[in-house]
Amino acid sequence: MTEFHHIPVLYDEVVAALDPGPGKHFIDGTLGSGGHALALLERSQPGGHLLGIDADPAALAAAQARFEAAKLAAESFTFHHGNAAELSRIAAQHGVNAVDGVLFDLGVSSHQLDTAARGFSFNHDGPLDMRLDPTQGPTAADLVTELSEQELADIIYRYGEERASRRIARYIVERRERQPFSSTADLAAVIARAAGRGGRDRIHPATRSFQAIAYRARRQPTAAALSRDSPSMFPTVIKGLGGSGCAHDARVVIEKPFGRDFASARALNATLHEVFAEDSIFRIDHYLGKEPVQNLLYFRFANSFLEPIWNRNYVHSVQITLSEEFGVAGRGQFYDEVGAIRDVIQNHLLQIVAILAMECPIGSESNYLRDEKVKVFNAIRPLDKSQFVRGQFRGYRNEPGVAANSVVETFAALQLYVDSWRWQGVPFLVRAGKCLPVTAVEAIVELNYPPQVVFKTDTPSLPNYFRFQLSPSVVIALGTRAKRPGESMTGG
């Protein structure tokens, strides 16, 4: 008995998966409207042949008209009214005993396939079957218990049926809330009923939707997080994941720093693309997930009173500080590869710069936020040596894992300028370091002094300011001046 080798493919992958070519012969056991069968046959000319089987006479008639309209030679295709489980008998009836591939649709059981395969020989090591087998790994019924209606609709839309995605997702959720799905077949029946509301085109939306969910269940990705590895090990680990097969259907998370410089970042990117697809690569800065940082973003764009003064006409300077009273805390080998600039400034603190300086995004989706931040980074003026300082705390070279002659900085301060209409001429002062008096992260947005000193006995020592402390406490404060009690018009 010939064994069927199932491969999980979707409608738009079928033709490529079956590898058509001149002179090849195929069977479509569930023909339907014949769209994929037609594509297979067209790519198998000259000399190819297709046997199409379907239990629905209307589907056969539609497929017949479609093939004739394509002006394919009449002898290149044969249609038969029947059940896919009768494949061997039907094929023998038409003198077909050897094919290059068999195409099945949803609803053909493994038992039916085994029965259909009896008496067949194939022109390679087995036919390709587009039918998804939800019994391997997480099932479609398992998957839908965990997803929201919107997530289900997105999966169905992306992988399968576009027109009915929202309706089918709503049906699934409503049924799930009333009664959990007892099996994958139970889910398939609900999808079929939901898709059936579309009228004449009933089977195909149901099939596409079920396959979309089953495909997504079969392809639940695993994640390989590299955030705790030394940066120099990233390429080795990535290649190891690829060579071991662990990268198949997986996602990879790369924590900062992404390379040591532009050249090494490009090289790391190339290594990643040798193993992973772009949509499976996540280059992250975990700092953006911290609640105080998200709150800073929210405060910036959820309050209208900021916008009139949030520009060069009112802002004198922006100061961002990350100070730590401890040293490298046993991470000398890691820290000696990165230093303060690569460890926290070029990622964490530049993200704060971007949040404070960016224009309002058109939405909260990650790509909209990213686009506005990129505009800020593109507008930052290139640094010269007069705009930054680097230092090292005493005893750093004695730390385990640190080179005896290390020149890696444990303190750095930069003066940045964002050359945009909003921020032209406003300095952004960024500093970070270890073994400093306190552990804290904060941003101070200093406003300009009043243009005129009205109260002659009172010269302000500090301007107004906004203070955003991100740690150890979360504080948002506005520095203003008020009169001290007494006869004198002085304040504090």
C-alpha positions as CSV (number, residue, x, y, z in Angstrom):
1,M,0.0,0.0,0.0
2,T,1.3,3.4,-0.9
3,E,1.6,5.8,2.0
4,F,0.4,9.5,1.7
5,H,2.9,12.1,2.9
6,H,0.9,15.0,4.2
7,I,2.4,18.5,4.0
8,P,0.7,21.5,5.7
9,V,0.2,24.0,2.9
10,L,-2.4,26.7,2.3
11,Y,-4.3,27.5,-0.9
12,D,-1.7,29.9,-2.2
13,E,1.1,27.4,-1.6
14,V,-0.5,24.4,-3.2
15,V,0.8,24.7,-6.7
16,A,4.4,25.3,-5.7
17,A,4.3,22.5,-3.2
18,L,3.1,19.9,-5.8
19,D,6.0,20.9,-8.1
20,P,4.3,20.8,-11.4
21,G,6.2,20.4,-14.7
22,P,5.9,19.3,-18.3
23,G,4.4,15.8,-18.6
24,K,3.4,15.4,-15.0
25,H,0.2,13.8,-13.9
26,F,-2.0,14.8,-11.0
27,I,-5.2,13.9,-9.3
28,D,-7.4,16.4,-7.5
29,G,-9.6,14.3,-5.2
30,T,-11.8,17.2,-4.1
31,L,-12.0,19.4,-7.2
32,G,-14.4,22.1,-6.1
33,S,-14.2,25.0,-8.6
34,G,-10.9,23.7,-9.9
35,G,-8.8,26.8,-9.5
36,H,-5.7,25.0,-8.2
37,A,-6.2,22.0,-10.4
38,L,-6.2,24.4,-13.4
39,A,-3.0,26.0,-12.3
40,L,-1.4,22.6,-11.8
41,L,-2.4,21.4,-15.3
42,E,-1.3,24.6,-17.0
43,R,2.2,24.3,-15.6
44,S,2.3,20.6,-16.5
45,Q,2.0,21.2,-20.2
46,P,2.8,19.9,-22.7
47,G,2.0,16.3,-22.0
48,G,0.5,16.6,-18.5
49,H,-2.9,15.3,-17.3
50,L,-5.2,15.9,-14.4
51,L,-8.0,13.7,-13.1
52,G,-10.5,15.7,-11.1
53,I,-13.0,14.1,-8.7
54,D,-15.9,15.8,-6.9
55,A,-19.1,14.6,-5.3
56,D,-20.9,17.8,-6.3
57,P,-22.2,17.9,-9.9
58,A,-22.4,21.7,-9.9
59,A,-18.7,21.9,-8.9
60,L,-17.8,19.6,-11.7
61,A,-19.7,21.6,-14.2
62,A,-18.1,24.9,-13.0
63,A,-14.7,23.3,-13.2
64,Q,-15.4,22.0,-16.7
65,A,-16.4,25.4,-17.9
66,R,-13.3,26.9,-16.3
67,F,-10.9,24.4,-18.0
68,E,-12.5,24.8,-21.4
69,A,-12.3,28.6,-21.1
70,A,-8.6,28.2,-20.5
71,K,-8.4,26.5,-23.9
72,L,-6.6,23.5,-22.6
73,A,-6.6,20.4,-24.8
74,A,-9.6,18.3,-23.9
75,E,-7.5,15.1,-23.6
76,S,-5.4,16.8,-20.9
77,F,-8.1,16.6,-18.2
78,T,-10.8,14.1,-17.0
79,F,-13.5,14.8,-14.5
80,H,-15.5,12.2,-12.6
81,H,-18.5,12.5,-10.3
82,G,-17.6,10.6,-7.1
83,N,-16.1,10.5,-3.6
84,A,-12.4,11.0,-2.9
85,A,-12.4,7.7,-0.9
86,E,-13.1,6.0,-4.2
87,L,-9.9,7.4,-5.7
88,S,-8.3,4.0,-6.6
89,R,-11.4,2.7,-8.3
90,I,-12.1,5.9,-10.2
91,A,-8.4,6.2,-11.3
92,A,-8.4,2.6,-12.5
93,Q,-11.6,3.2,-14.4
94,H,-9.9,6.0,-16.3
95,G,-6.6,4.0,-16.8
96,V,-4.6,6.2,-14.3
97,N,-2.3,4.1,-12.2
98,A,0.7,6.3,-11.6
99,V,0.7,10.0,-10.8
100,D,3.1,12.7,-9.5
101,G,0.9,14.1,-6.8
102,V,-2.5,14.0,-5.3
103,L,-4.4,17.0,-4.0
104,F,-7.0,16.7,-1.3
105,D,-9.2,19.2,0.6
106,L,-10.5,19.4,4.1
107,G,-12.7,16.6,5.3
108,V,-10.8,13.6,3.8
109,S,-9.9,11.4,6.8
110,S,-6.7,9.4,7.2
111,H,-8.7,6.2,6.8
112,Q,-10.2,7.5,3.5
113,L,-6.7,8.4,2.3
114,D,-5.3,5.0,3.2
115,T,-8.2,3.4,1.3
116,A,-7.7,5.7,-1.7
117,A,-4.0,4.9,-1.9
118,R,-4.4,1.2,-2.3
119,G,-3.3,-0.1,-5.7
120,F,-1.5,3.1,-6.6
121,S,2.1,3.7,-7.7
122,F,3.7,7.1,-7.7
123,N,6.4,8.6,-9.8
124,H,8.5,9.7,-6.8
125,D,8.7,8.7,-3.1
126,G,5.1,9.7,-2.4
127,P,2.3,12.1,-3.3
128,L,1.9,15.5,-1.8
129,D,-1.3,16.1,0.0
130,M,-2.5,19.7,0.8
131,R,-4.9,18.5,3.5
132,L,-3.9,19.6,7.0
133,D,-3.7,17.0,9.7
134,P,-4.8,18.7,12.9
135,T,-4.0,15.6,15.0
136,Q,-0.3,16.4,15.1
137,G,0.8,19.0,17.6
138,P,-1.7,21.7,18.9
139,T,-5.0,21.3,17.2
140,A,-7.2,24.0,15.7
141,A,-9.7,23.4,18.5
142,D,-6.9,24.0,21.1
143,L,-5.8,27.2,19.5
144,V,-9.2,28.9,19.3
145,T,-9.6,28.6,23.1
146,E,-6.8,31.1,23.6
147,L,-7.5,33.7,21.0
148,S,-9.7,36.8,21.0
149,E,-12.2,37.4,18.2
150,Q,-9.9,40.0,16.6
151,E,-6.9,37.6,16.7
152,L,-9.0,34.9,15.1
153,A,-10.3,37.2,12.4
154,D,-6.7,38.3,11.6
155,I,-5.5,34.7,11.3
156,I,-8.4,33.8,9.0
157,Y,-8.0,36.9,6.9
158,R,-4.2,36.5,6.6
159,Y,-4.0,32.8,5.9
160,G,-7.4,31.9,4.4
161,E,-10.8,33.4,3.8
162,E,-10.8,37.2,3.5
163,R,-14.5,38.0,3.0
164,A,-15.9,36.1,5.8
165,S,-13.2,36.4,8.4
166,R,-15.0,38.6,10.9
167,R,-18.2,36.6,10.7
168,I,-16.5,33.3,11.2
169,A,-14.4,34.6,14.1
170,R,-17.6,35.9,15.8
171,Y,-19.3,32.6,15.3
172,I,-16.3,30.8,16.9
173,V,-16.2,33.0,19.9
174,E,-20.0,32.9,20.5
175,R,-20.0,29.1,20.4
176,R,-16.9,28.9,22.5
177,E,-18.5,31.0,25.2
178,R,-21.6,28.8,25.2
179,Q,-19.8,25.5,25.1
180,P,-16.1,24.5,24.6
181,F,-15.2,22.7,21.4
182,S,-15.2,19.0,21.9
183,S,-13.0,18.2,18.9
184,T,-11.5,19.6,15.8
185,A,-14.4,18.2,13.9
186,D,-16.8,20.2,16.1
187,L,-14.9,23.4,15.3
188,A,-15.0,22.5,11.6
189,A,-18.8,22.2,11.7
190,V,-19.2,25.6,13.4
191,I,-16.9,27.2,10.7
192,A,-18.9,25.5,8.0
193,R,-22.2,26.9,9.4
194,A,-20.7,30.4,9.7
195,A,-19.3,30.4,6.2
196,G,-22.5,28.9,4.8
197,R,-24.2,32.3,5.5
198,G,-22.3,33.6,2.5
199,G,-24.7,31.7,0.2
200,R,-23.5,29.8,-2.8
201,D,-19.8,29.8,-1.9
202,R,-20.1,27.7,1.2
203,I,-17.4,25.0,1.2
204,H,-14.5,27.2,0.2
205,P,-14.7,29.9,2.9
206,A,-15.2,27.1,5.5
207,T,-12.2,25.1,4.1
208,R,-10.0,28.1,3.9
209,S,-10.9,29.4,7.4
210,F,-10.4,26.0,9.0
211,Q,-7.1,25.5,7.2
212,A,-6.0,28.9,8.3
213,I,-6.6,28.1,12.0
214,A,-5.2,24.6,11.8
215,Y,-2.1,25.9,9.9
216,R,-1.6,28.5,12.6
217,A,-2.0,25.8,15.3
218,R,0.5,23.5,13.6
219,R,3.0,26.3,13.2
220,Q,2.9,27.7,16.8
221,P,6.4,29.3,16.8
222,T,9.0,28.8,19.5
223,A,11.1,31.7,20.7
224,A,14.9,31.5,21.2
225,A,15.8,34.4,23.5
226,L,19.4,35.5,23.3
227,S,19.3,38.4,25.8
228,R,21.5,36.7,28.4
229,D,24.3,35.8,26.0
230,S,27.4,37.8,25.5
231,P,27.0,39.9,22.3
232,S,30.0,38.3,20.8
233,M,28.2,34.9,21.0
234,F,25.1,36.1,19.0
235,P,26.4,34.9,15.6
236,T,27.6,31.6,17.0
237,V,24.3,30.9,18.7
238,I,22.2,31.9,15.7
239,K,24.2,29.6,13.4
240,G,23.9,26.8,16.0
241,L,20.1,27.2,16.0
242,G,20.1,27.0,12.3
243,G,22.4,24.0,12.1
244,S,20.5,22.0,14.8
245,G,17.1,22.6,13.2
246,C,15.8,24.6,16.1
247,A,15.2,27.6,13.9
248,H,12.4,25.9,12.0
249,D,9.2,27.7,12.6
250,A,10.9,29.6,15.4
251,R,11.3,33.3,16.3
252,V,14.5,34.8,17.6
253,V,14.8,37.7,20.1
254,I,17.9,39.7,20.0
255,E,18.5,42.0,22.9
256,K,20.8,45.1,22.7
257,P,23.5,45.7,21.9
258,F,23.0,44.8,18.2
259,G,26.6,44.7,17.1
260,R,29.5,46.9,18.3
261,D,29.3,49.3,15.3
262,F,27.6,49.8,11.9
263,A,29.7,47.1,10.2
264,S,29.2,44.5,12.9
265,A,25.5,45.3,13.1
266,R,25.2,44.7,9.3
267,A,27.1,41.5,9.6
268,L,24.9,40.3,12.5
269,N,21.8,41.2,10.4
270,A,23.2,39.1,7.5
271,T,23.8,36.1,9.8
272,L,20.2,36.4,11.1
273,H,18.8,36.4,7.6
274,E,20.7,33.2,6.7
275,V,18.7,31.4,9.4
276,F,15.5,33.3,10.1
277,A,12.9,35.2,8.0
278,E,12.6,38.9,8.8
279,D,9.2,38.5,10.4
280,S,10.7,36.0,12.8
281,I,13.4,38.3,14.0
282,F,12.7,40.6,17.0
283,R,15.4,43.2,17.8
284,I,14.3,44.5,21.1
285,D,15.1,46.9,23.9
286,H,13.4,45.5,27.0
287,Y,13.5,49.0,28.5
288,L,10.5,50.0,26.4
289,G,8.4,47.4,28.2
290,K,8.9,49.1,31.6
291,E,5.8,50.8,33.0
292,P,7.5,54.2,33.7
293,V,8.7,54.4,30.1
294,Q,5.3,53.5,28.7
295,N,3.8,56.1,31.1
296,L,6.2,58.8,29.7
297,L,4.9,58.0,26.2
298,Y,1.3,58.1,27.4
299,F,1.8,61.4,29.3
300,R,3.4,63.0,26.3
301,F,0.5,62.4,23.9
302,A,-2.5,62.0,26.2
303,N,-2.4,65.7,27.4
304,S,-3.1,68.6,25.2
305,F,-1.5,71.3,27.4
306,L,2.0,70.2,26.6
307,E,1.9,70.7,22.8
308,P,1.9,74.6,22.7
309,I,5.1,74.8,24.8
310,W,6.8,71.6,23.7
311,N,9.2,73.2,21.3
312,R,12.3,75.5,20.9
313,N,10.3,78.6,21.7
314,Y,9.7,77.5,25.3
315,V,12.2,74.7,26.0
316,H,15.7,75.7,27.1
317,S,17.2,72.2,27.4
318,V,16.4,68.5,28.0
319,Q,18.6,66.6,30.5
320,I,18.4,62.8,30.7
321,T,20.3,60.9,33.4
322,L,20.8,57.3,34.3
323,S,23.0,56.9,37.3
324,E,23.8,53.8,39.3
325,E,25.6,53.7,42.6
326,F,26.9,50.1,42.0
327,G,29.6,48.9,39.7
328,V,29.4,46.1,37.1
329,A,28.0,43.6,39.7
330,G,30.0,40.6,38.6
331,R,29.3,41.2,34.9
332,G,32.8,42.4,34.0
333,Q,33.3,40.3,30.9
334,F,29.9,41.3,29.5
335,Y,30.4,45.0,30.4
336,D,33.9,45.1,29.0
337,E,32.5,44.3,25.6
338,V,29.9,47.1,25.6
339,G,30.6,50.0,28.0
340,A,28.1,52.6,29.1
341,I,27.4,54.0,25.6
342,R,26.4,50.6,24.1
343,D,24.9,49.3,27.4
344,V,22.3,52.0,28.1
345,I,22.8,55.2,26.1
346,Q,22.5,54.1,22.5
347,N,19.3,52.2,23.4
348,H,17.5,53.0,26.7
349,L,18.4,56.7,26.8
350,L,18.0,57.4,23.1
351,Q,14.6,55.9,23.3
352,I,13.7,58.4,26.0
353,V,15.2,61.1,23.8
354,A,12.9,59.9,21.0
355,I,9.8,59.8,23.2
356,L,10.4,63.4,24.3
357,A,11.3,64.7,20.9
358,M,9.1,62.8,18.4
359,E,6.0,64.1,16.6
360,C,2.7,62.7,17.5
361,P,2.2,59.3,15.8
362,I,-1.0,58.6,13.9
363,G,-1.7,55.6,16.1
364,S,-0.3,53.5,18.9
365,E,0.7,50.6,16.7
366,S,4.4,49.8,16.9
367,N,5.2,50.7,13.3
368,Y,3.7,54.2,13.7
369,L,5.7,54.8,16.9
370,R,8.9,53.4,15.2
371,D,8.5,55.7,12.1
372,E,8.3,58.9,14.3
373,K,11.3,57.8,16.4
374,V,13.3,57.1,13.2
375,K,12.6,60.7,12.1
376,V,14.1,61.9,15.4
377,F,17.2,59.7,15.0
378,N,17.7,60.9,11.5
379,A,17.5,64.5,12.6
380,I,20.1,64.1,15.4
381,R,23.3,66.0,14.4
382,P,26.4,63.9,14.1
383,L,28.6,64.3,17.2
384,D,32.1,65.8,17.3
385,K,34.6,65.2,20.1
386,S,33.7,68.4,21.9
387,Q,30.2,67.1,22.6
388,F,30.9,64.0,24.6
389,V,33.1,62.8,27.5
390,R,34.0,59.3,28.7
391,G,35.3,58.1,32.0
392,Q,35.9,55.1,34.1
393,F,35.4,54.5,37.8
394,R,38.5,53.7,40.0
395,G,38.9,50.0,40.4
396,Y,37.1,49.0,37.2
397,R,40.1,47.2,35.7
398,N,40.3,45.1,38.9
399,E,36.9,43.6,38.3
400,P,36.8,39.9,37.3
401,G,36.6,39.5,33.5
402,V,37.8,43.1,32.8
403,A,41.0,43.5,30.8
404,A,43.9,45.0,32.7
405,N,44.3,47.7,30.1
406,S,40.6,48.3,29.4
407,V,39.6,51.7,28.1
408,V,35.9,50.9,28.1
409,E,33.9,53.7,29.6
410,T,31.7,53.3,32.7
411,F,30.5,56.9,32.5
412,A,29.6,58.9,29.4
413,A,27.9,62.2,28.7
414,L,26.7,63.5,25.4
415,Q,25.3,66.8,24.0
416,L,22.9,66.1,21.2
417,Y,21.0,68.4,18.9
418,V,17.9,67.5,17.0
419,D,17.9,69.5,13.8
420,S,14.2,69.8,13.3
421,W,11.8,72.7,13.2
422,R,10.5,71.9,16.7
423,W,13.9,71.4,18.4
424,Q,16.5,73.4,16.5
425,G,19.1,74.8,18.9
426,V,17.8,73.0,22.0
427,P,20.5,70.8,23.6
428,F,19.6,67.3,24.7
429,L,22.1,66.4,27.5
430,V,22.4,62.6,28.0
431,R,24.6,61.0,30.7
432,A,24.9,57.6,32.3
433,G,27.4,56.0,34.6
434,K,28.2,53.6,37.4
435,C,29.5,54.1,40.9
436,L,27.7,57.4,41.2
437,P,26.1,58.9,44.3
438,V,22.6,57.6,43.7
439,T,20.7,55.1,41.6
440,A,18.0,56.9,39.6
441,V,16.7,57.6,36.1
442,E,15.1,60.8,35.2
443,A,14.5,63.4,32.5
444,I,14.3,67.2,33.2
445,V,12.8,69.4,30.5
446,E,13.9,72.9,31.4
447,L,11.8,75.8,30.1
448,N,13.1,79.3,29.3
449,Y,13.3,82.0,31.9
450,P,10.6,84.7,31.7
451,P,11.6,87.3,29.1
452,Q,11.4,90.1,31.8
453,V,12.1,90.2,35.5
454,V,8.9,92.0,36.8
455,F,9.7,91.8,40.5
456,K,13.0,93.6,40.8
457,T,13.8,92.1,44.3
458,D,13.4,88.6,43.0
459,T,15.7,87.1,40.4
460,P,14.8,83.5,39.7
461,S,17.5,81.0,40.3
462,L,15.8,78.2,38.4
463,P,13.4,78.2,35.4
464,N,10.2,76.3,35.2
465,Y,10.7,72.6,34.4
466,F,9.0,69.3,33.9
467,R,10.6,66.4,35.9
468,F,10.0,62.8,34.8
469,Q,11.6,60.3,37.3
470,L,11.4,56.8,36.0
471,S,13.2,55.1,38.9
472,P,13.5,54.3,41.8
473,S,10.1,56.1,42.1
474,V,7.8,57.1,39.3
475,V,7.3,60.9,39.5
476,I,5.9,63.5,37.1
477,A,6.3,67.0,38.5
478,L,6.0,70.6,37.2
479,G,8.4,73.1,38.7
480,T,6.8,76.5,39.1
481,R,7.4,79.5,41.3
482,A,5.0,80.9,44.0
483,K,5.3,83.9,46.3
484,R,6.6,83.4,49.8
485,P,4.3,84.7,52.5
486,G,5.3,88.2,53.7
487,E,5.5,91.8,52.4
488,S,8.3,91.2,50.0
489,M,7.5,90.1,46.4
490,T,9.8,87.2,46.4
491,G,9.2,83.6,45.7
492,G,10.7,80.2,45.6
